Amino acid sequence: MDPHPGATSTTPVGQAPDASGTESPRASVTPGAMAVPDGVGKSFLVARGEWLGARLKVAMPVAPDGAGSDPLSSVFVVLSQEPAAGTVVAAGTEVTATVKRLDRPPPTTDTTPA
């Protein structure tokens, strides 16, 4: 039974009272949306795998200093990405990376003892 019959809520649509009793916006989550993984500082091959694993499309990278080289090689490191890491996007959104060719491959993160 309603303890306050006939009372109306002062909480606007799309907001809910928080634990303190004040009103706060509700988080809106779109089905199929996810945060873009951070590829900056990783080899393009590793970053590409993370983006594909998040159900994103991956454009051919921009490699101003490595034109003509294989961008799927581990000697390319991601300098920047668009959309930025953490941006919430729909599945299928395309990620574009700017990469730089290294003189040697970036260090691996494999911690398995040799």
N, CA, C and O atoms as a GROMACS GRO file, in nm:
protein
  456
    1MET      N    1   0.084  -0.117   0.000
    1MET     CA    2   0.000   0.000   0.000
    1MET      C    3   0.089   0.124   0.000
    1MET      O    4   0.190   0.128   0.070
    2ASP      N    5   0.052   0.224  -0.078
    2ASP     CA    6   0.128   0.348  -0.089
    2ASP      C    7   0.117   0.427   0.041
    2ASP      O    8   0.006   0.460   0.082
    3PRO      N    9   0.232   0.459   0.108
    3PRO     CA   10   0.224   0.534   0.233
    3PRO      C   11   0.180   0.678   0.213
    3PRO      O   12   0.141   0.744   0.310
    4HIS      N   13   0.185   0.729   0.093
    4HIS     CA   14   0.147   0.866   0.062
    4HIS      C   15   0.049   0.869  -0.054
    4HIS      O   16   0.086   0.911  -0.164
    5PRO      N   17  -0.075   0.824  -0.033
    5PRO     CA   18  -0.170   0.820  -0.145
    5PRO      C   19  -0.193   0.959  -0.203
    5PRO      O   20  -0.210   1.057  -0.130
    6GLY      N   21  -0.194   0.964  -0.335
    6GLY     CA   22  -0.219   1.089  -0.404
    6GLY      C   23  -0.097   1.177  -0.420
    6GLY      O   24  -0.104   1.280  -0.487
    7ALA      N   25   0.017   1.139  -0.358
    7ALA     CA   26   0.139   1.219  -0.369
    7ALA      C   27   0.201   1.197  -0.506
    7ALA      O   28   0.189   1.088  -0.564
    8THR      N   29   0.265   1.298  -0.557
    8THR     CA   30   0.333   1.286  -0.686
    8THR      C   31   0.482   1.295  -0.664
    8THR      O   32   0.528   1.358  -0.569
    9SER      N   33   0.558   1.233  -0.751
    9SER     CA   34   0.704   1.235  -0.743
    9SER      C   35   0.758   1.365  -0.799
    9SER      O   36   0.705   1.419  -0.896
   10THR      N   37   0.864   1.414  -0.738
   10THR     CA   38   0.931   1.533  -0.790
   10THR      C   39   1.052   1.494  -0.873
   10THR      O   40   1.126   1.581  -0.920
   11THR      N   41   1.074   1.364  -0.890
   11THR     CA   42   1.187   1.317  -0.968
   11THR      C   43   1.153   1.324  -1.116
   11THR      O   44   1.059   1.258  -1.160
   12PRO      N   45   1.228   1.403  -1.196
   12PRO     CA   46   1.200   1.412  -1.339
   12PRO      C   47   1.222   1.278  -1.408
   12PRO      O   48   1.297   1.193  -1.361
   13VAL      N   49   1.154   1.261  -1.520
   13VAL     CA   50   1.173   1.141  -1.600
   13VAL      C   51   1.320   1.133  -1.640
   13VAL      O   52   1.380   1.233  -1.680
   14GLY      N   53   1.378   1.012  -1.628
   14GLY     CA   54   1.519   0.994  -1.664
   14GLY      C   55   1.613   1.019  -1.548
   14GLY      O   56   1.734   1.008  -1.564
   15GLN      N   57   1.559   1.052  -1.430
   15GLN     CA   58   1.641   1.071  -1.312
   15GLN      C   59   1.584   0.989  -1.199
   15GLN      O   60   1.465   0.959  -1.195
   16ALA      N   61   1.672   0.953  -1.106
   16ALA     CA   62   1.628   0.877  -0.990
   16ALA      C   63   1.696   0.935  -0.867
   16ALA      O   64   1.809   0.985  -0.877
   17PRO      N   65   1.631   0.929  -0.753
   17PRO     CA   66   1.696   0.977  -0.632
   17PRO      C   67   1.817   0.889  -0.601
   17PRO      O   68   1.810   0.768  -0.619
   18ASP      N   69   1.928   0.949  -0.556
   18ASP     CA   70   2.042   0.868  -0.516
   18ASP      C   71   2.029   0.836  -0.368
   18ASP      O   72   1.928   0.870  -0.306
   19ALA      N   73   2.129   0.772  -0.310
   19ALA     CA   74   2.123   0.727  -0.172
   19ALA      C   75   2.103   0.843  -0.074
   19ALA      O   76   2.046   0.823   0.033
   20SER      N   77   2.148   0.962  -0.109
   20SER     CA   78   2.133   1.077  -0.019
   20SER      C   79   1.994   1.140  -0.030
   20SER      O   80   1.960   1.230   0.046
   21GLY      N   81   1.914   1.091  -0.124
   21GLY     CA   82   1.780   1.146  -0.144
   21GLY      C   83   1.774   1.255  -0.248
   21GLY      O   84   1.666   1.301  -0.285
   22THR      N   85   1.893   1.297  -0.296
   22THR     CA   86   1.893   1.398  -0.402
   22THR      C   87   1.878   1.328  -0.536
   22THR      O   88   1.900   1.208  -0.548
   23GLU      N   89   1.842   1.404  -0.635
   23GLU     CA   90   1.819   1.345  -0.766
   23GLU      C   91   1.947   1.348  -0.848
   23GLU      O   92   2.022   1.445  -0.845
   24SER      N   93   1.972   1.239  -0.921
   24SER     CA   94   2.090   1.231  -1.006
   24SER      C   95   2.052   1.165  -1.138
   24SER      O   96   1.960   1.083  -1.141
   25PRO      N   97   2.120   1.201  -1.247
   25PRO     CA   98   2.088   1.141  -1.376
   25PRO      C   99   2.114   0.991  -1.375
   25PRO      O  100   2.210   0.944  -1.314
   26ARG      N  101   2.028   0.917  -1.442
   26ARG     CA  102   2.050   0.773  -1.458
   26ARG      C  103   2.149   0.750  -1.570
   26ARG      O  104   2.152   0.824  -1.668
   27ALA      N  105   2.231   0.648  -1.554
   27ALA     CA  106   2.325   0.612  -1.660
   27ALA      C  107   2.245   0.553  -1.774
   27ALA      O  108   2.157   0.470  -1.754
   28SER      N  109   2.275   0.596  -1.892
   28SER     CA  110   2.206   0.547  -2.010
   28SER      C  111   2.300   0.454  -2.085
   28SER      O  112   2.408   0.496  -2.127
   29VAL      N  113   2.261   0.330  -2.102
   29VAL     CA  114   2.345   0.232  -2.172
   29VAL      C  115   2.271   0.186  -2.296
   29VAL      O  116   2.159   0.136  -2.288
   30THR      N  117   2.335   0.203  -2.410
   30THR     CA  118   2.277   0.159  -2.536
   30THR      C  119   2.320   0.015  -2.561
   30THR      O  120   2.439  -0.015  -2.553
   31PRO      N  121   2.226  -0.073  -2.591
   31PRO     CA  122   2.264  -0.211  -2.620
   31PRO      C  123   2.365  -0.216  -2.734
   31PRO      O  124   2.348  -0.148  -2.835
   32GLY      N  125   2.469  -0.296  -2.721
   32GLY     CA  126   2.569  -0.309  -2.825
   32GLY      C  127   2.677  -0.202  -2.819
   32GLY      O  128   2.769  -0.203  -2.901
   33ALA      N  129   2.667  -0.110  -2.724
   33ALA     CA  130   2.768  -0.003  -2.711
   33ALA      C  131   2.880  -0.051  -2.619
   33ALA      O  132   2.857  -0.129  -2.526
   34MET      N  133   3.000  -0.003  -2.646
   34MET     CA  134   3.113  -0.039  -2.561
   34MET      C  135   3.217   0.072  -2.565
   34MET      O  136   3.216   0.157  -2.654
   35ALA      N  137   3.306   0.069  -2.466
   35ALA     CA  138   3.415   0.166  -2.463
   35ALA      C  139   3.526   0.119  -2.556
   35ALA      O  140   3.558   0.000  -2.559
   36VAL      N  141   3.584   0.210  -2.631
   36VAL     CA  142   3.692   0.177  -2.724
   36VAL      C  143   3.817   0.143  -2.643
   36VAL      O  144   3.859   0.222  -2.558
   37PRO      N  145   3.878   0.024  -2.668
   37PRO     CA  146   4.002  -0.011  -2.599
   37PRO      C  147   4.116   0.084  -2.636
   37PRO      O  148   4.118   0.141  -2.745
   38ASP      N  149   4.209   0.100  -2.544
   38ASP     CA  150   4.324   0.189  -2.564
   38ASP      C  151   4.434   0.114  -2.640
   38ASP      O  152   4.489   0.016  -2.590
   39GLY      N  153   4.465   0.162  -2.760
   39GLY     CA  154   4.569   0.101  -2.840
   39GLY      C  155   4.698   0.180  -2.842
   39GLY      O  156   4.800   0.132  -2.893
   40VAL      N  157   4.696   0.301  -2.786
   40VAL     CA  158   4.814   0.389  -2.791
   40VAL      C  159   4.930   0.326  -2.713
   40VAL      O  160   4.914   0.282  -2.599
   41GLY      N  161   5.047   0.324  -2.779
   41GLY     CA  162   5.166   0.267  -2.718
   41GLY      C  163   5.184   0.119  -2.745
   41GLY      O  164   5.289   0.062  -2.712
   42LYS      N  165   5.084   0.055  -2.804
   42LYS     CA  166   5.091  -0.088  -2.834
   42LYS      C  167   5.128  -0.106  -2.980
   42LYS      O  168   5.115  -0.014  -3.060
   43SER      N  169   5.174  -0.226  -3.014
   43SER     CA  170   5.198  -0.253  -3.155
   43SER      C  171   5.062  -0.248  -3.225
   43SER      O  172   4.960  -0.281  -3.165
   44PHE      N  173   5.062  -0.208  -3.352
   44PHE     CA  174   4.935  -0.200  -3.424
   44PHE      C  175   4.867  -0.335  -3.427
   44PHE      O  176   4.744  -0.343  -3.417
   45LEU      N  177   4.944  -0.442  -3.440
   45LEU     CA  178   4.886  -0.577  -3.445
   45LEU      C  179   4.810  -0.609  -3.316
   45LEU      O  180   4.700  -0.664  -3.322
   46VAL      N  181   4.868  -0.578  -3.202
   46VAL     CA  182   4.802  -0.603  -3.073
   46VAL      C  183   4.678  -0.515  -3.058
   46VAL      O  184   4.571  -0.564  -3.021
   47ALA      N  185   4.692  -0.384  -3.088
   47ALA     CA  186   4.578  -0.292  -3.077
   47ALA      C  187   4.465  -0.335  -3.170
   47ALA      O  188   4.348  -0.333  -3.131
   48ARG      N  189   4.500  -0.374  -3.291
   48ARG     CA  190   4.400  -0.418  -3.389
   48ARG      C  191   4.320  -0.536  -3.334
   48ARG      O  192   4.198  -0.541  -3.347
   49GLY      N  193   4.390  -0.631  -3.271
   49GLY     CA  194   4.323  -0.747  -3.212
   49GLY      C  195   4.226  -0.708  -3.103
   49GLY      O  196   4.118  -0.765  -3.092
   50GLU      N  197   4.265  -0.610  -3.021
   50GLU     CA  198   4.176  -0.563  -2.914
   50GLU      C  199   4.053  -0.493  -2.972
   50GLU      O  200   3.941  -0.514  -2.924
   51TRP      N  201   4.074  -0.410  -3.074
   51TRP     CA  202   3.961  -0.339  -3.135
   51TRP      C  203   3.865  -0.437  -3.204
   51TRP      O  204   3.744  -0.424  -3.192
   52LEU      N  205   3.921  -0.534  -3.276
   52LEU     CA  206   3.835  -0.634  -3.341
   52LEU      C  207   3.762  -0.718  -3.236
   52LEU      O  208   3.645  -0.753  -3.256
   53GLY      N  209   3.829  -0.749  -3.126
   53GLY     CA  210   3.766  -0.825  -3.017
   53GLY      C  211   3.651  -0.749  -2.953
   53GLY      O  212   3.560  -0.810  -2.896
   54ALA      N  213   3.654  -0.617  -2.962
   54ALA     CA  214   3.547  -0.533  -2.909
   54ALA      C  215   3.438  -0.508  -3.014
   54ALA      O  216   3.351  -0.424  -2.995
   55ARG      N  217   3.444  -0.582  -3.123
   55ARG     CA  218   3.346  -0.574  -3.232
   55ARG      C  219   3.348  -0.440  -3.303
   55ARG      O  220   3.244  -0.387  -3.343
   56LEU      N  221   3.470  -0.384  -3.316
   56LEU     CA  222   3.488  -0.259  -3.390
   56LEU      C  223   3.555  -0.289  -3.522
   56LEU      O  224   3.622  -0.390  -3.536
   57LYS      N  225   3.537  -0.201  -3.619
   57LYS     CA  226   3.607  -0.211  -3.747
   57LYS      C  227   3.739  -0.137  -3.732
   57LYS      O  228   3.750  -0.043  -3.653
   58VAL      N  229   3.838  -0.180  -3.808
   58VAL     CA  230   3.969  -0.116  -3.801
   58VAL      C  231   4.011  -0.072  -3.941
   58VAL      O  232   4.023  -0.153  -4.032
   59ALA      N  233   4.032   0.059  -3.955
   59ALA     CA  234   4.076   0.115  -4.083
   59ALA      C  235   4.225   0.090  -4.100
   59ALA      O  236   4.296   0.065  -4.003
   60MET      N  237   4.271   0.096  -4.224
   60MET     CA  238   4.416   0.089  -4.247
   60MET      C  239   4.479   0.206  -4.175
   60MET      O  240   4.429   0.318  -4.184
   61PRO      N  241   4.588   0.183  -4.105
   61PRO     CA  242   4.647   0.291  -4.027
   61PRO      C  243   4.716   0.396  -4.113
   61PRO      O  244   4.756   0.370  -4.227
   62VAL      N  245   4.728   0.513  -4.057
   62VAL     CA  246   4.802   0.621  -4.119
   62VAL      C  247   4.947   0.607  -4.071
   62VAL      O  248   4.974   0.613  -3.951
   63ALA      N  249   5.039   0.587  -4.166
   63ALA     CA  250   5.180   0.567  -4.130
   63ALA      C  251   5.266   0.662  -4.211
   63ALA      O  252   5.326   0.622  -4.311
   64PRO      N  253   5.273   0.787  -4.170
   64PRO     CA  254   5.346   0.886  -4.250
   64PRO      C  255   5.492   0.853  -4.273
   64PRO      O  256   5.549   0.892  -4.375
   65ASP      N  257   5.555   0.782  -4.181
   65ASP     CA  258   5.697   0.751  -4.198
   65ASP      C  259   5.722   0.607  -4.242
   65ASP      O  260   5.837   0.564  -4.252
   66GLY      N  261   5.617   0.532  -4.268
   66GLY     CA  262   5.635   0.392  -4.304
   66GLY      C  263   5.558   0.352  -4.428
   66GLY      O  264   5.518   0.236  -4.441
   67ALA      N  265   5.536   0.445  -4.517
   67ALA     CA  266   5.460   0.416  -4.639
   67ALA      C  267   5.522   0.300  -4.713
   67ALA      O  268   5.644   0.293  -4.730
   68GLY      N  269   5.440   0.210  -4.757
   68GLY     CA  270   5.487   0.095  -4.834
   68GLY      C  271   5.522  -0.025  -4.749
   68GLY      O  272   5.550  -0.132  -4.803
   69SER      N  273   5.522  -0.010  -4.616
   69SER     CA  274   5.553  -0.122  -4.527
   69SER      C  275   5.424  -0.188  -4.482
   69SER      O  276   5.316  -0.130  -4.492
   70ASP      N  277   5.436  -0.310  -4.432
   70ASP     CA  278   5.320  -0.385  -4.386
   70ASP      C  279   5.275  -0.334  -4.249
   70ASP      O  280   5.346  -0.354  -4.150
   71PRO      N  281   5.158  -0.267  -4.240
   71PRO     CA  282   5.113  -0.213  -4.112
   71PRO      C  283   5.075  -0.320  -4.011
   71PRO      O  284   5.061  -0.291  -3.892
   72LEU      N  285   5.058  -0.444  -4.055
   72LEU     CA  286   5.025  -0.552  -3.962
   72LEU      C  287   5.151  -0.609  -3.897
   72LEU      O  288   5.143  -0.699  -3.813
   73SER      N  289   5.266  -0.557  -3.937
   73SER     CA  290   5.392  -0.597  -3.877
   73SER      C  291   5.398  -0.545  -3.734
   73SER      O  292   5.340  -0.441  -3.703
   74SER      N  293   5.467  -0.617  -3.648
   74SER     CA  294   5.476  -0.574  -3.509
   74SER      C  295   5.572  -0.457  -3.490
   74SER      O  296   5.588  -0.409  -3.377
   75VAL      N  297   5.636  -0.410  -3.596
   75VAL     CA  298   5.729  -0.298  -3.582
   75VAL      C  299   5.659  -0.163  -3.591
   75VAL      O  300   5.726  -0.060  -3.592
   76PHE      N  301   5.527  -0.162  -3.597
   76PHE     CA  302   5.450  -0.038  -3.597
   76PHE      C  303   5.384  -0.019  -3.461
   76PHE      O  304   5.320  -0.111  -3.410
   77VAL      N  305   5.400   0.098  -3.403
   77VAL     CA  306   5.339   0.128  -3.274
   77VAL      C  307   5.232   0.236  -3.295
   77VAL      O  308   5.250   0.327  -3.376
   78VAL      N  309   5.122   0.225  -3.221
   78VAL     CA  310   5.012   0.320  -3.232
   78VAL      C  311   5.048   0.447  -3.156
   78VAL      O  312   5.076   0.443  -3.036
   79LEU      N  313   5.046   0.561  -3.227
   79LEU     CA  314   5.073   0.691  -3.166
   79LEU      C  315   4.945   0.759  -3.118
   79LEU      O  316   4.944   0.825  -3.014
   80SER      N  317   4.837   0.742  -3.195
   80SER     CA  318   4.708   0.800  -3.158
   80SER      C  319   4.598   0.717  -3.224
   80SER      O  320   4.623   0.638  -3.315
   81GLN      N  321   4.477   0.737  -3.175
   81GLN     CA  322   4.363   0.664  -3.230
   81GLN      C  323   4.241   0.753  -3.227
   81GLN      O  324   4.229   0.844  -3.144
   82GLU      N  325   4.148   0.725  -3.319
   82GLU     CA  326   4.022   0.797  -3.326
   82GLU      C  327   3.913   0.694  -3.354
   82GLU      O  328   3.924   0.624  -3.454
   83PRO      N  329   3.810   0.682  -3.273
   83PRO     CA  330   3.781   0.757  -3.153
   83PRO      C  331   3.881   0.725  -3.040
   83PRO      O  332   3.945   0.621  -3.040
   84ALA      N  333   3.891   0.817  -2.947
   84ALA     CA  334   3.984   0.804  -2.835
   84ALA      C  335   3.945   0.687  -2.745
   84ALA      O  336   3.829   0.647  -2.739
   85ALA      N  337   4.044   0.634  -2.675
   85ALA     CA  338   4.020   0.525  -2.580
   85ALA      C  339   3.916   0.569  -2.477
   85ALA      O  340   3.917   0.682  -2.429
   86GLY      N  341   3.826   0.477  -2.444
   86GLY     CA  342   3.723   0.504  -2.345
   86GLY      C  343   3.596   0.564  -2.400
   86GLY      O  344   3.494   0.568  -2.332
   87THR      N  345   3.600   0.612  -2.526
   87THR     CA  346   3.480   0.666  -2.588
   87THR      C  347   3.379   0.554  -2.606
   87THR      O  348   3.416   0.447  -2.657
   88VAL      N  349   3.255   0.574  -2.568
   88VAL     CA  350   3.151   0.472  -2.584
   88VAL      C  351   3.094   0.485  -2.724
   88VAL      O  352   3.044   0.590  -2.763
   89VAL      N  353   3.102   0.374  -2.799
   89VAL     CA  354   3.057   0.373  -2.938
   89VAL      C  355   2.973   0.248  -2.964
   89VAL      O  356   2.974   0.154  -2.884
   90ALA      N  357   2.902   0.248  -3.074
   90ALA     CA  358   2.824   0.131  -3.116
   90ALA      C  359   2.916   0.027  -3.179
   90ALA      O  360   3.020   0.060  -3.235
   91ALA      N  361   2.876  -0.098  -3.170
   91ALA     CA  362   2.949  -0.205  -3.237
   91ALA      C  363   2.958  -0.171  -3.385
   91ALA      O  364   2.863  -0.118  -3.443
   92GLY      N  365   3.071  -0.200  -3.447
   92GLY     CA  366   3.089  -0.173  -3.588
   92GLY      C  367   3.148  -0.036  -3.619
   92GLY      O  368   3.175  -0.006  -3.735
   93THR      N  369   3.168   0.048  -3.516
   93THR     CA  370   3.231   0.178  -3.537
   93THR      C  371   3.375   0.155  -3.582
   93THR      O  372   3.441   0.063  -3.535
   94GLU      N  373   3.422   0.239  -3.675
   94GLU     CA  374   3.557   0.224  -3.727
   94GLU      C  375   3.658   0.301  -3.644
   94GLU      O  376   3.638   0.418  -3.609
   95VAL      N  377   3.769   0.233  -3.612
   95VAL     CA  378   3.880   0.295  -3.540
   95VAL      C  379   3.992   0.320  -3.641
   95VAL      O  380   4.026   0.233  -3.720
   96THR      N  381   4.048   0.440  -3.637
   96THR     CA  382   4.160   0.476  -3.722
   96THR      C  383   4.280   0.507  -3.632
   96THR      O  384   4.268   0.582  -3.536
   97ALA      N  385   4.394   0.449  -3.665
   97ALA     CA  386   4.515   0.471  -3.586
   97ALA      C  387   4.622   0.540  -3.669
   97ALA      O  388   4.635   0.516  -3.789
   98THR      N  389   4.698   0.625  -3.602
   98THR     CA  390   4.819   0.680  -3.661
   98THR      C  391   4.933   0.601  -3.598
   98THR      O  392   4.942   0.590  -3.476
   99VAL      N  393   5.020   0.547  -3.682
   99VAL     CA  394   5.126   0.459  -3.634
   99VAL      C  395   5.263   0.511  -3.675
   99VAL      O  396   5.276   0.593  -3.765
  100LYS      N  397   5.364   0.461  -3.606
  100LYS     CA  398   5.502   0.494  -3.639
  100LYS      C  399   5.581   0.366  -3.649
  100LYS      O  400   5.566   0.274  -3.568
  101ARG      N  401   5.664   0.360  -3.750
  101ARG     CA  402   5.749   0.243  -3.768
  101ARG      C  403   5.867   0.255  -3.673
  101ARG      O  404   5.932   0.359  -3.666
  102LEU      N  405   5.894   0.149  -3.601
  102LEU     CA  406   6.006   0.146  -3.507
  102LEU      C  407   6.125   0.077  -3.572
  102LEU      O  408   6.109  -0.002  -3.665
  103ASP      N  409   6.244   0.106  -3.522
  103ASP     CA  410   6.364   0.037  -3.570
  103ASP      C  411   6.363  -0.109  -3.526
  103ASP      O  412   6.420  -0.195  -3.594
  104ARG      N  413   6.298  -0.136  -3.415
  104ARG     CA  414   6.286  -0.274  -3.366
  104ARG      C  415   6.146  -0.290  -3.306
  104ARG      O  416   6.083  -0.190  -3.272
  105PRO      N  417   6.098  -0.412  -3.292
  105PRO     CA  418   5.964  -0.434  -3.238
  105PRO      C  419   5.954  -0.382  -3.095
  105PRO      O  420   6.052  -0.382  -3.021
  106PRO      N  421   5.832  -0.337  -3.056
  106PRO     CA  422   5.813  -0.294  -2.917
  106PRO      C  423   5.827  -0.414  -2.824
  106PRO      O  424   5.806  -0.528  -2.868
  107PRO      N  425   5.861  -0.392  -2.698
  107PRO     CA  426   5.874  -0.504  -2.605
  107PRO      C  427   5.739  -0.575  -2.590
  107PRO      O  428   5.633  -0.513  -2.595
  108THR      N  429   5.746  -0.706  -2.572
  108THR     CA  430   5.623  -0.782  -2.552
  108THR      C  431   5.583  -0.774  -2.407
  108THR      O  432   5.664  -0.740  -2.321
  109THR      N  433   5.459  -0.804  -2.379
  109THR     CA  434   5.409  -0.802  -2.242
  109THR      C  435   5.396  -0.945  -2.189
  109THR      O  436   5.334  -0.966  -2.085
  110ASP      N  437   5.452  -1.041  -2.260
  110ASP     CA  438   5.445  -1.180  -2.218
  110ASP      C  439   5.532  -1.198  -2.093
  110ASP      O  440   5.651  -1.168  -2.095
  111THR      N  441   5.470  -1.249  -1.986
  111THR     CA  442   5.542  -1.268  -1.861
  111THR      C  443   5.578  -1.414  -1.835
  111THR      O  444   5.620  -1.449  -1.725
  112THR      N  445   5.561  -1.498  -1.936
  112THR     CA  446   5.594  -1.639  -1.922
  112THR      C  447   5.746  -1.656  -1.912
  112THR      O  448   5.819  -1.605  -1.997
  113PRO      N  449   5.794  -1.727  -1.809
  113PRO     CA  450   5.940  -1.746  -1.798
  113PRO      C  451   5.994  -1.824  -1.916
  113PRO      O  452   5.928  -1.915  -1.968
  114ALA      N  453   6.113  -1.789  -1.958
  114ALA     CA  454   6.174  -1.856  -2.074
  114ALA      C  455   6.231  -1.991  -2.036
  114ALA      O  456   6.287  -2.060  -2.121
   0.00000   0.00000   0.00000
